[in-house]
Amino acid sequence: MASELRIGIIGCGEIAMQTCQGIAAAPNASVAMLMDPKPELLSDLAEMFGAPTTTDVDEVLASADVDAVYIATPHNQHAPLGIRAAAAGKHVLVEKPIATTLADADALIEACREHGVTLGVAYPALVDGGMAAARDLVRGGALGEITAVRITVHADKPDSYWTGGYTRRVRTTWRTSKEEAGGGILIMNAVHDLNAVRWVTGLEVSRVYAECDTLATEVEVEDTVGAVLRYTNGAIGVIQAGSTMRGGAHDDRPGPRVYGTKGQMILTDHEPLVWLVEPLEGGVRGAWEPVRHSGPRGDRAEIVRRFAAAALAGEEPPSTGLDGRKALEIVLAAYRSGERHEPVSLPLDA
């Protein structure tokens, strides 16, 4: 079995820089080729990682030196490019969201299955040691019966974000487009928390009622969302998300909150906190405590390392295509509810 996964990068914009750094830090992966239709995005990465460059995706897919691709393009291109990569025999690691429609997500999942390649979605929560420890506690009953979930995304995005991201590495308008992005704050940001809650709790959403609108930004996608979720066990969740929350979250600790009959947990990346009526051994009653763990941080290097290990061994990665599809389905149910102004039940028709 090979010891290193050689990865071609498709899309060299903002997040690709971080992922290339993660690939370089992973012991079982390397950057094999860099591709972007804008040649000005290739030179700095080529110098940093010593990889050949191209503006033609077909050159990446035809290369015998590329075992897998990492796709970081506008959201609506994730599935079409992933399907082409699978047909070329390349493993596929795709940025979130997996796609912008369930039909595209299903087509990508099926293509990877048909061609016998590994499909992963770059969600950090599923490779994070703190989240794994939180999952063990929740699924072991430490919180009792789960009764409620709270997801808040208090983003205060500058106007420049919509055409340059946070780093302004590339000038582009895809984030403003409903067709290319699939949506705004919900599919771009809150989807991370929806994915994390689902993985930690094991609960699925059965019904969504949402209001979505663009209230303070001159873009096509939503900048404000409020939603109520019903979970299959009866728990009730709420989402408050916005990209124009001036002042941000102030001192509110980041991360989704999970409430149960025996306590509460805050799913902050790598450092979850828990409050329990009956504390764990060595804990303090009625006090917030960190969730103890010795696992890795869910950074780009760990995403790559775990994906590469799975691909090299012919196994499923921690964050699968199905995980990506499930998170996307909740988002799309919220959008449908917002359009119809009525509750929407899951599962959705593709």
Kinemage of the C-alpha trace (Angstrom):
@kinemage 1
@onewidth
@group {chain A} dominant
@subgroup {mainchain}
@vectorlist {calphas} color= white
{ca met a 1} P 0.000 0.000 0.000
{ca ala a 2} L 1.253 3.471 -0.865
{ca ser a 3} L 2.271 5.629 2.072
{ca glu a 4} L 1.469 9.022 0.546
{ca leu a 5} L -1.615 10.430 -1.184
{ca arg a 6} L -0.688 12.834 -3.968
{ca ile a 7} L -3.365 15.519 -4.136
{ca gly a 8} L -4.220 17.857 -7.003
{ca ile a 9} L -5.779 21.163 -5.975
{ca ile a 10} L -8.742 22.319 -8.067
{ca gly a 11} L -9.418 25.939 -7.163
{ca cys a 12} L -6.605 27.966 -5.574
{ca gly a 13} L -8.551 30.741 -3.865
{ca glu a 14} L -8.917 31.594 -0.194
{ca ile a 15} L -9.428 28.265 1.590
{ca ala a 16} L -7.061 26.383 -0.740
{ca met a 17} L -4.083 28.199 0.770
{ca gln a 18} L -4.958 26.804 4.216
{ca thr a 19} L -5.562 23.339 2.820
{ca cys a 20} L -2.250 23.303 0.962
{ca gln a 21} L -0.562 24.180 4.244
{ca gly a 22} L -2.490 21.311 5.836
{ca ile a 23} L -1.358 18.917 3.119
{ca ala a 24} L 2.242 19.981 3.655
{ca ala a 25} L 1.869 19.336 7.393
{ca ala a 26} L 0.209 15.943 6.989
{ca pro a 27} L 2.680 13.044 7.077
{ca asn a 28} L 0.822 11.004 4.465
{ca ala a 29} L -0.023 13.542 1.742
{ca ser a 30} L 1.600 15.944 -0.695
{ca val a 31} L 0.545 18.661 -3.146
{ca ala a 32} L 0.926 17.072 -6.577
{ca met a 33} L -0.533 19.756 -8.846
{ca leu a 34} L -2.183 23.169 -8.606
{ca met a 35} L -5.046 24.175 -10.892
{ca asp a 36} L -7.019 27.385 -11.230
{ca pro a 37} L -8.436 29.112 -14.312
{ca lys a 38} L -6.848 32.341 -13.020
{ca pro a 39} L -3.081 31.893 -13.505
{ca glu a 40} L -2.280 34.752 -11.126
{ca leu a 41} L -3.422 32.535 -8.227
{ca leu a 42} L -0.887 29.808 -8.961
{ca ser a 43} L 2.563 31.351 -8.684
{ca asp a 44} L 2.733 31.879 -4.916
{ca leu a 45} L 1.389 28.406 -4.136
{ca ala a 46} L 3.753 26.836 -6.662
{ca glu a 47} L 6.694 28.565 -4.992
{ca met a 48} L 5.544 27.542 -1.510
{ca phe a 49} L 4.796 23.889 -2.278
{ca gly a 50} L 6.978 23.102 -5.282
{ca ala a 51} L 4.141 21.705 -7.391
{ca pro a 52} L 3.453 22.065 -11.122
{ca thr a 53} L 0.596 24.327 -12.175
{ca thr a 54} L -2.105 24.366 -14.824
{ca thr a 55} L -5.225 26.286 -15.775
{ca asp a 56} L -6.797 23.149 -17.291
{ca val a 57} L -8.690 20.781 -14.978
{ca asp a 58} L -8.350 17.990 -17.543
{ca glu a 59} L -4.579 18.068 -17.054
{ca val a 60} L -5.061 17.371 -13.336
{ca leu a 61} L -7.496 14.537 -13.980
{ca ala a 62} L -5.251 12.942 -16.615
{ca ser a 63} L -2.078 13.061 -14.530
{ca ala a 64} L -0.653 9.767 -13.328
{ca asp a 65} L 1.039 11.739 -10.535
{ca val a 66} L -2.321 12.712 -8.986
{ca asp a 67} L -4.080 10.178 -6.752
{ca ala a 68} L -6.802 12.459 -5.395
{ca val a 69} L -8.227 15.920 -5.857
{ca tyr a 70} L -9.238 18.590 -3.387
{ca ile a 71} L -12.030 20.777 -4.779
{ca ala a 72} L -12.361 24.355 -3.527
{ca thr a 73} L -14.451 26.113 -6.166
{ca pro a 74} L -17.802 27.909 -6.174
{ca his a 75} L -20.274 25.553 -4.488
{ca asn a 76} L -22.257 24.629 -7.588
{ca gln a 77} L -19.092 23.228 -9.203
{ca his a 78} L -18.289 20.804 -6.363
{ca ala a 79} L -20.395 17.915 -7.630
{ca pro a 80} L -19.711 18.231 -11.388
{ca leu a 81} L -15.966 18.409 -10.829
{ca gly a 82} L -16.076 15.613 -8.260
{ca ile a 83} L -17.979 13.374 -10.671
{ca arg a 84} L -15.384 13.984 -13.376
{ca ala a 85} L -12.593 13.241 -10.913
{ca ala a 86} L -14.219 9.999 -9.794
{ca ala a 87} L -14.590 8.887 -13.416
{ca ala a 88} L -10.860 9.539 -13.810
{ca gly a 89} L -10.156 7.271 -10.828
{ca lys a 90} L -9.225 10.049 -8.405
{ca his a 91} L -10.273 10.128 -4.759
{ca val a 92} L -12.299 13.243 -3.947
{ca leu a 93} L -12.044 15.610 -0.986
{ca val a 94} L -14.550 18.399 -1.483
{ca glu a 95} L -15.066 21.594 0.455
{ca lys a 96} L -18.365 22.106 2.220
{ca pro a 97} L -21.117 22.119 1.183
{ca ile a 98} L -20.957 18.872 -0.756
{ca ala a 99} L -23.215 20.431 -3.411
{ca thr a 100} L -26.038 22.943 -3.782
{ca thr a 101} L -28.767 20.392 -4.537
{ca leu a 102} L -29.540 16.921 -3.233
{ca ala a 103} L -29.611 15.599 -6.799
{ca asp a 104} L -26.027 16.766 -7.303
{ca ala a 105} L -24.964 15.370 -3.917
{ca asp a 106} L -26.497 12.002 -4.772
{ca ala a 107} L -24.845 11.978 -8.198
{ca leu a 108} L -21.433 12.652 -6.656
{ca ile a 109} L -21.880 9.991 -3.984
{ca glu a 110} L -22.968 7.457 -6.623
{ca ala a 111} L -20.095 8.329 -8.973
{ca cys a 112} L -17.527 7.777 -6.242
{ca arg a 113} L -19.173 4.491 -5.276
{ca glu a 114} L -19.347 3.325 -8.898
{ca his a 115} L -15.690 4.081 -9.572
{ca gly a 116} L -14.416 2.773 -6.242
{ca val a 117} L -12.872 6.011 -4.987
{ca thr a 118} L -13.049 7.628 -1.556
{ca leu a 119} L -15.285 10.681 -1.082
{ca gly a 120} L -14.764 13.040 1.840
{ca val a 121} L -16.173 16.435 2.826
{ca ala a 122} L -13.861 18.882 4.602
{ca tyr a 123} L -15.752 19.278 7.884
{ca pro a 124} L -13.307 19.842 10.770
{ca ala a 125} L -15.655 18.775 13.591
{ca leu a 126} L -15.523 15.131 12.552
{ca val a 127} L -11.745 14.915 13.019
{ca asp a 128} L -11.504 17.079 16.141
{ca gly a 129} L -10.512 15.419 19.410
{ca gly a 130} L -12.674 17.680 21.546
{ca met a 131} L -15.736 16.993 19.423
{ca ala a 132} L -15.050 13.260 19.573
{ca ala a 133} L -14.882 13.407 23.382
{ca ala a 134} L -18.097 15.440 23.453
{ca arg a 135} L -19.734 12.863 21.213
{ca asp a 136} L -18.743 10.044 23.557
{ca leu a 137} L -20.246 11.891 26.525
{ca val a 138} L -23.493 12.820 24.789
{ca arg a 139} L -24.054 9.414 23.243
{ca gly a 140} L -23.115 7.824 26.559
{ca gly a 141} L -25.990 9.647 28.245
{ca ala a 142} L -24.080 12.292 30.221
{ca leu a 143} L -26.601 14.980 29.220
{ca gly a 144} L -29.589 12.693 29.670
{ca glu a 145} L -32.289 13.016 27.042
{ca ile a 146} L -31.530 15.767 24.536
{ca thr a 147} L -34.282 18.387 24.682
{ca ala a 148} L -32.965 21.409 22.799
{ca val a 149} L -30.258 22.730 20.482
{ca arg a 150} L -29.173 26.324 19.867
{ca ile a 151} L -27.120 27.392 16.865
{ca thr a 152} L -26.014 31.002 16.510
{ca val a 153} L -23.820 32.518 13.833
{ca his a 154} L -23.221 36.179 14.626
{ca ala a 155} L -21.015 37.137 11.687
{ca asp a 156} L -20.142 40.725 10.871
{ca lys a 157} L -18.797 40.359 7.350
{ca pro a 158} L -17.206 43.408 5.734
{ca asp a 159} L -18.481 44.523 2.347
{ca ser a 160} L -15.211 43.326 0.824
{ca tyr a 161} L -16.029 39.741 1.834
{ca trp a 162} L -18.533 39.349 -0.992
{ca thr a 163} L -15.969 39.985 -3.715
{ca gly a 164} L -12.741 38.984 -1.998
{ca gly a 165} L -13.464 36.700 0.928
{ca tyr a 166} L -11.673 37.439 4.185
{ca thr a 167} L -8.179 37.385 2.683
{ca arg a 168} L -9.007 39.185 -0.615
{ca arg a 169} L -6.801 36.633 -2.316
{ca val a 170} L -9.008 36.604 -5.407
{ca arg a 171} L -11.561 38.998 -6.896
{ca thr a 172} L -14.790 37.089 -7.546
{ca thr a 173} L -18.542 37.494 -7.225
{ca trp a 174} L -19.633 33.885 -6.702
{ca arg a 175} L -20.448 34.409 -3.009
{ca thr a 176} L -23.134 36.922 -4.017
{ca ser a 177} L -24.855 34.523 -6.434
{ca lys a 178} L -27.613 32.177 -5.351
{ca glu a 179} L -26.913 29.913 -8.327
{ca glu a 180} L -23.180 29.599 -7.657
{ca ala a 181} L -23.136 29.678 -3.841
{ca gly a 182} L -26.482 27.990 -3.230
{ca gly a 183} L -27.267 30.508 -0.504
{ca gly a 184} L -25.690 32.731 2.100
{ca ile a 185} L -25.014 32.524 5.819
{ca leu a 186} L -26.836 29.213 6.232
{ca ile a 187} L -25.040 27.154 3.586
{ca met a 188} L -21.722 28.972 3.986
{ca asn a 189} L -21.426 29.040 7.777
{ca ala a 190} L -24.267 27.559 9.830
{ca val a 191} L -23.942 24.278 7.918
{ca his a 192} L -20.775 23.624 9.961
{ca asp a 193} L -22.784 23.732 13.198
{ca leu a 194} L -25.634 21.655 11.785
{ca asn a 195} L -23.089 19.023 10.811
{ca ala a 196} L -21.372 19.108 14.219
{ca val a 197} L -24.629 18.782 16.174
{ca arg a 198} L -25.766 15.871 14.032
{ca trp a 199} L -22.452 14.053 14.488
{ca val a 200} L -22.170 14.637 18.226
{ca thr a 201} L -25.780 13.842 19.126
{ca gly a 202} L -26.723 11.286 16.486
{ca leu a 203} L -30.046 13.109 16.076
{ca glu a 204} L -31.680 13.771 12.721
{ca val a 205} L -33.919 16.720 11.883
{ca ser a 206} L -37.500 15.797 10.998
{ca arg a 207} L -39.055 19.235 10.400
{ca val a 208} L -37.903 22.813 9.766
{ca tyr a 209} L -39.676 26.139 9.868
{ca ala a 210} L -37.522 29.032 8.708
{ca glu a 211} L -37.582 32.650 7.668
{ca cys a 212} L -34.727 33.742 5.411
{ca asp a 213} L -34.124 37.161 3.891
{ca thr a 214} L -31.559 39.597 2.543
{ca leu a 215} L -32.011 42.646 4.743
{ca ala a 216} L -28.748 44.566 4.857
{ca thr a 217} L -26.544 43.446 1.957
{ca glu a 218} L -26.762 44.030 -1.792
{ca val a 219} L -26.413 40.369 -2.755
{ca glu a 220} L -28.755 37.611 -3.970
{ca val a 221} L -28.142 35.282 -1.032
{ca glu a 222} L -29.649 35.556 2.438
{ca asp a 223} L -27.892 37.525 5.151
{ca thr a 224} L -30.409 36.826 7.944
{ca val a 225} L -32.003 33.540 9.039
{ca gly a 226} L -34.232 32.445 11.887
{ca ala a 227} L -35.346 28.820 12.091
{ca val a 228} L -36.939 26.255 14.365
{ca leu a 229} L -35.908 22.612 14.027
{ca arg a 230} L -37.717 19.533 15.276
{ca tyr a 231} L -35.537 16.499 15.851
{ca thr a 232} L -36.616 12.879 15.549
{ca asn a 233} L -36.422 12.372 19.322
{ca gly a 234} L -38.712 15.375 19.903
{ca ala a 235} L -35.993 17.897 20.773
{ca ile a 236} L -36.436 21.459 19.513
{ca gly a 237} L -33.629 23.425 17.953
{ca val a 238} L -33.287 27.073 17.005
{ca ile a 239} L -31.004 28.833 14.555
{ca gln a 240} L -30.191 32.520 14.569
{ca ala a 241} L -27.696 33.366 11.861
{ca gly a 242} L -26.643 36.500 10.082
{ca ser a 243} L -23.739 37.936 8.145
{ca thr a 244} L -24.522 41.552 9.124
{ca met a 245} L -24.654 41.151 12.910
{ca arg a 246} L -22.836 44.393 13.686
{ca gly a 247} L -20.624 43.935 16.707
{ca gly a 248} L -20.518 40.175 16.217
{ca ala a 249} L -21.123 37.810 19.122
{ca his a 250} L -19.535 40.053 21.809
{ca asp a 251} L -18.707 37.719 24.721
{ca asp a 252} L -20.994 34.833 23.749
{ca arg a 253} L -18.846 31.697 23.645
{ca pro a 254} L -18.836 30.320 20.086
{ca gly a 255} L -20.276 26.945 19.224
{ca pro a 256} L -23.657 25.202 19.158
{ca arg a 257} L -25.308 24.432 22.502
{ca val a 258} L -26.887 21.072 23.263
{ca tyr a 259} L -29.306 20.883 26.198
{ca gly a 260} L -30.390 17.731 27.987
{ca thr a 261} L -32.279 16.663 31.074
{ca lys a 262} L -28.982 16.275 32.961
{ca gly a 263} L -26.912 19.165 31.658
{ca gln a 264} L -25.695 21.338 28.818
{ca met a 265} L -22.745 21.306 26.449
{ca ile a 266} L -21.152 24.022 24.303
{ca leu a 267} L -19.495 22.548 21.223
{ca thr a 268} L -16.613 24.985 20.871
{ca asp a 269} L -13.958 23.694 18.482
{ca his a 270} L -11.451 21.520 20.330
{ca glu a 271} L -12.478 22.957 23.713
{ca pro a 272} L -16.094 21.948 24.417
{ca leu a 273} L -17.534 22.892 27.796
{ca val a 274} L -20.021 20.866 29.829
{ca trp a 275} L -22.291 21.613 32.808
{ca leu a 276} L -23.805 18.573 34.490
{ca val a 277} L -26.329 18.097 37.274
{ca glu a 278} L -24.366 15.005 38.284
{ca pro a 279} L -20.718 15.738 37.445
{ca leu a 280} L -18.300 13.267 35.976
{ca glu a 281} L -15.744 11.638 38.240
{ca gly a 282} L -13.546 14.349 39.670
{ca gly a 283} L -15.879 17.091 38.477
{ca val a 284} L -17.715 19.820 40.351
{ca arg a 285} L -21.488 19.899 40.720
{ca gly a 286} L -23.154 22.852 39.028
{ca ala a 287} L -19.991 24.190 37.400
{ca trp a 288} L -18.826 24.601 33.816
{ca glu a 289} L -15.862 22.372 33.003
{ca pro a 290} L -13.858 21.604 29.878
{ca val a 291} L -14.483 18.268 28.203
{ca arg a 292} L -11.258 16.386 28.879
{ca his a 293} L -9.522 14.793 25.919
{ca ser a 294} L -6.111 14.250 24.397
{ca gly a 295} L -7.180 14.120 20.778
{ca pro a 296} L -5.914 16.215 17.860
{ca arg a 297} L -7.214 19.617 16.824
{ca gly a 298} L -9.541 19.435 13.835
{ca asp a 299} L -7.402 21.633 11.617
{ca arg a 300} L -6.612 21.354 7.921
{ca ala a 301} L -3.680 19.006 8.533
{ca glu a 302} L -5.901 16.594 10.468
{ca ile a 303} L -8.651 16.733 7.829
{ca val a 304} L -6.084 15.832 5.185
{ca arg a 305} L -4.301 13.210 7.293
{ca arg a 306} L -7.504 11.335 8.081
{ca phe a 307} L -8.815 11.558 4.526
{ca ala a 308} L -5.508 10.381 3.083
{ca ala a 309} L -5.331 7.474 5.529
{ca ala a 310} L -8.826 6.382 4.529
{ca ala a 311} L -8.160 6.695 0.798
{ca leu a 312} L -4.865 4.800 1.000
{ca ala a 313} L -6.518 2.003 2.993
{ca gly a 314} L -9.689 1.847 0.891
{ca glu a 315} L -11.846 2.835 3.858
{ca glu a 316} L -14.452 5.496 4.566
{ca pro a 317} L -13.126 8.840 5.822
{ca pro a 318} L -14.445 10.404 9.039
{ca ser a 319} L -16.625 12.864 7.090
{ca thr a 320} L -18.396 10.980 4.320
{ca gly a 321} L -20.519 11.996 1.388
{ca leu a 322} L -23.572 10.963 3.381
{ca asp a 323} L -22.566 13.296 6.208
{ca gly a 324} L -22.274 16.092 3.690
{ca arg a 325} L -25.646 15.237 2.198
{ca lys a 326} L -27.404 15.186 5.582
{ca ala a 327} L -26.110 18.639 6.524
{ca leu a 328} L -27.067 19.994 3.105
{ca glu a 329} L -30.574 18.537 3.392
{ca ile a 330} L -31.281 20.541 6.567
{ca val a 331} L -30.118 23.720 4.858
{ca leu a 332} L -32.244 23.086 1.780
{ca ala a 333} L -35.279 22.315 3.952
{ca ala a 334} L -34.817 25.691 5.645
{ca tyr a 335} L -34.579 27.457 2.299
{ca arg a 336} L -37.709 25.694 1.054
{ca ser a 337} L -39.537 26.620 4.237
{ca gly a 338} L -38.453 30.240 3.872
{ca glu a 339} L -39.771 30.354 0.326
{ca arg a 340} L -43.102 28.713 1.176
{ca his a 341} L -43.576 30.299 4.616
{ca glu a 342} L -44.561 26.945 6.066
{ca pro a 343} L -42.927 24.022 7.889
{ca val a 344} L -41.067 21.527 5.716
{ca ser a 345} L -40.614 17.876 6.675
{ca leu a 346} L -37.558 15.757 6.044
{ca pro a 347} L -36.473 13.706 4.197
{ca leu a 348} L -36.742 15.947 1.148
{ca asp a 349} L -37.213 14.773 -2.393
{ca ala a 350} L -33.961 15.119 -4.300
